[in-house]
Amino acid sequence: MVAQFLVNNEELGLSRQRIWQRVKELARKARIERSVYPHCMRATAATMLAYEKISAPSLQYVMGWSSLQAAEDYVKSDMKQAHKEVRQIYQKTRSE
């Protein structure tokens, strides 16, 4: 839903600031205000694209990075392993 909203941004005529205002309002309603900020949202988008196996050059282009290194860092990371480790940590914490 968010992705489609952003894809349609040009058609809707919303500025970057207006989108950010709407995102902040949704975060406030969801009571996650401290977790939502531009860098976090960009990193989440890059992570999701890398998880879906986007190529580093394509990720660089989409994110507007001047260096390929940033894109390669996302693409090289093993997100499935990271998710597995996080689940293990949470399960361990819940059982203690």
MIVOZA-947256 format. One record per residue: x, y, z of N, C-alpha, C in turn. Coordinates in steps of 0.02 Angstrom, whole numbers, padded with zeros to 5 digits. Example, Ala and Ser with C-alpha at 12.3 -4.5 7.8 and 13.67 -1.06 7.14 Angstrom:
2
<<00660,-00284,00390>,<00615,-00225,00390>,<00660,-00165,00390>>
<<00642,-00112,00354>,<00684,-00053,00357>,<00645,00002,00394>>
This chain:
96
<<00041,-00059,00000>,<00000,00000,00000>,<00044,00063,00000>>
<<00093,00066,00044>,<00137,00124,00046>,<00176,00131,-00019>>
<<00200,00075,-00044>,<00238,00076,-00107>,<00195,00104,-00164>>
<<00133,00082,-00168>,<00088,00106,-00220>,<00074,00180,-00211>>
<<00066,00201,-00149>,<00056,00272,-00135>,<00114,00314,-00162>>
<<00176,00290,-00148>,<00234,00327,-00170>,<00242,00325,-00245>>
<<00224,00270,-00276>,<00227,00265,-00349>,<00179,00315,-00380>>
<<00122,00325,-00350>,<00072,00370,-00377>,<00081,00443,-00355>>
<<00136,00457,-00320>,<00147,00524,-00293>,<00140,00578,-00346>>
<<00170,00567,-00404>,<00168,00618,-00456>,<00096,00631,-00478>>
<<00057,00578,-00484>,<-00012,00586,-00505>,<-00053,00623,-00453>>
<<-00037,00612,-00389>,<-00074,00643,-00335>,<-00053,00715,-00324>>
<<00006,00734,-00350>,<00030,00802,-00342>,<00053,00818,-00272>>
<<00076,00769,-00235>,<00099,00781,-00167>,<00174,00794,-00165>>
<<00193,00842,-00126>,<00264,00857,-00118>,<00295,00808,-00069>>
<<00361,00807,-00068>,<00397,00765,-00020>,<00377,00783,00052>>
<<00370,00848,00065>,<00351,00871,00131>,<00281,00846,00151>>
<<00235,00848,00103>,<00166,00826,00118>,<00164,00751,00131>>
<<00203,00713,00093>,<00206,00641,00106>,<00234,00630,00176>>
<<00287,00666,00194>,<00318,00658,00260>,<00268,00676,00315>>
<<00227,00728,00305>,<00176,00746,00355>,<00127,00688,00364>>
<<00107,00657,00309>,<00059,00601,00314>,<00091,00541,00349>>
<<00154,00528,00332>,<00188,00472,00365>,<00194,00484,00440>>
<<00212,00545,00460>,<00217,00561,00531>,<00150,00554,00567>>
<<00097,00575,00534>,<00030,00568,00563>,<00012,00494,00573>>
<<00026,00452,00522>,<00013,00381,00529>,<00055,00350,00585>>
<<00117,00371,00590>,<00161,00346,00643>,<00135,00366,00712>>
<<00110,00428,00717>,<00082,00450,00780>,<00021,00409,00800>>
<<-00022,00396,00751>,<-00081,00356,00765>,<-00064,00284,00784>>
<<-00010,00259,00754>,<00013,00190,00769>,<00056,00188,00832>>
<<00070,00246,00860>,<00112,00252,00921>,<00183,00225,00909>>
<<00210,00241,00851>,<00279,00221,00835>,<00318,00281,00810>>
<<00303,00339,00836>,<00334,00401,00812>,<00410,00400,00813>>
<<00438,00372,00866>,<00511,00372,00873>,<00544,00324,00824>>
<<00507,00278,00795>,<00535,00228,00750>,<00532,00249,00677>>
<<00498,00304,00662>,<00488,00323,00593>,<00523,00390,00580>>
<<00573,00387,00537>,<00608,00447,00516>,<00637,00433,00448>>
<<00654,00485,00410>,<00674,00474,00340>,<00728,00422,00329>>
<<00782,00425,00366>,<00836,00378,00355>,<00813,00306,00367>>
<<00775,00296,00419>,<00748,00229,00435>,<00705,00204,00378>>
<<00663,00247,00351>,<00619,00227,00297>,<00659,00210,00234>>
<<00711,00249,00219>,<00753,00235,00161>,<00790,00169,00170>>
<<00816,00158,00230>,<00852,00096,00244>,<00806,00036,00239>>
<<00745,00044,00263>,<00696,-00010,00259>,<00680,-00026,00185>>
<<00671,00026,00146>,<00657,00016,00075>,<00715,-00020,00040>>
<<00776,00002,00055>,<00835,-00029,00025>,<00842,-00102,00047>>
<<00828,-00115,00110>,<00832,-00183,00136>,<00780,-00228,00103>>
<<00720,-00203,00095>,<00667,-00243,00063>,<00684,-00258,-00010>>
<<00711,-00209,-00045>,<00730,-00220,-00115>,<00787,-00271,-00119>>
<<00836,-00265,-00075>,<00892,-00312,-00075>,<00868,-00382,-00058>>
<<00822,-00387,-00013>,<00794,-00452,00007>,<00761,-00486,-00054>>
<<00733,-00446,-00098>,<00701,-00472,-00158>,<00750,-00482,-00215>>
<<00815,-00475,-00200>,<00869,-00490,-00248>,<00878,-00438,-00303>>
<<00866,-00374,-00287>,<00882,-00321,-00335>,<00958,-00320,-00345>>
<<00980,-00302,-00403>,<01052,-00297,-00415>,<01079,-00233,-00382>>
<<01143,-00234,-00365>,<01174,-00176,-00334>,<01169,-00113,-00378>>
<<01184,-00118,-00444>,<01177,-00058,-00485>,<01105,-00031,-00488>>
<<01057,-00075,-00489>,<00987,-00053,-00489>,<00969,-00020,-00423>>
<<00992,-00049,-00368>,<00978,-00020,-00303>,<01011,00049,-00297>>
<<01072,00054,-00322>,<01107,00118,-00322>,<01065,00170,-00359>>
<<01040,00152,-00417>,<01001,00198,-00457>,<00936,00218,-00421>>
<<00900,00169,-00395>,<00835,00182,-00363>,<00844,00227,-00301>>
<<00897,00215,-00263>,<00908,00253,-00201>,<00944,00319,-00213>>
<<00971,00328,-00273>,<01004,00391,-00289>,<01073,00398,-00259>>
<<01106,00342,-00245>,<01173,00344,-00215>,<01225,00357,-00269>>
<<01275,00398,-00253>,<01329,00411,-00301>,<01379,00354,-00304>>
<<01382,00316,-00250>,<01430,00261,-00246>,<01395,00194,-00248>>
<<01425,00147,-00282>,<01397,00080,-00286>,<01407,00043,-00219>>
<<01455,00064,-00179>,<01471,00029,-00117>,<01411,00023,-00069>>
<<01373,00076,-00061>,<01315,00074,-00017>,<01266,00020,-00039>>
<<01253,00017,-00103>,<01207,-00033,-00130>,<01235,-00103,-00120>>
<<01299,-00111,-00131>,<01330,-00177,-00122>,<01326,-00200,-00050>>
<<01331,-00154,-00003>,<01325,-00173,00068>,<01257,-00203,00083>>
<<01204,-00174,00055>,<01137,-00201,00066>,<01129,-00268,00030>>
<<01151,-00272,-00031>,<01142,-00332,-00071>,<01182,-00391,-00043>>
<<01242,-00377,-00017>,<01285,-00430,00009>,<01260,-00458,00076>>
<<01225,-00417,00113>,<01203,-00440,00179>,<01155,-00499,00172>>
<<01161,-00546,00216>,<01118,-00605,00215>,<01059,-00593,00261>>
<<01006,-00563,00233>,<00949,-00544,00273>,<00910,-00603,00301>>
<<00909,-00657,00263>,<00873,-00716,00288>,<00908,-00742,00351>>
<<00974,-00743,00351>,<01011,-00764,00410>,<00999,-00715,00468>>
<<00998,-00651,00452>,<00986,-00601,00504>,<00917,-00611,00535>>
<<00866,-00624,00494>,<00799,-00635,00520>,<00798,-00698,00564>>
<<00833,-00749,00543>,<00836,-00811,00582>,<00867,-00797,00651>>
<<00921,-00760,00651>,<00955,-00744,00715>,<00911,-00701,00760>>
<<00876,-00653,00731>,<00832,-00611,00771>,<00776,-00653,00802>>
<<00747,-00699,00763>,<00694,-00743,00790>,<00722,-00784,00848>>
<<00782,-00810,00840>,<00813,-00851,00893>,<00823,-00810,00956>>
<<00845,-00748,00949>,<00856,-00705,01007>,<00790,-00691,01042>>
<<00737,-00673,01003>,<00673,-00659,01033>,<00643,-00721,01067>>
<<00651,-00778,01036>,<00625,-00840,01066>,<00662,-00854,01131>>
<<00726,-00844,01132>,<00766,-00855,01193>,<00744,-00807,01248>>
<<00734,-00743,01230>,<00713,-00693,01278>,<00645,-00708,01307>>
<<00599,-00732,01265>,<00531,-00749,01288>,<00530,-00808,01335>>
<<00578,-00854,01326>,<00577,-00914,01367>,<00613,-00904,01434>>
<<00647,-00849,01442>,<00684,-00836,01505>,<00639,-00806,01558>>
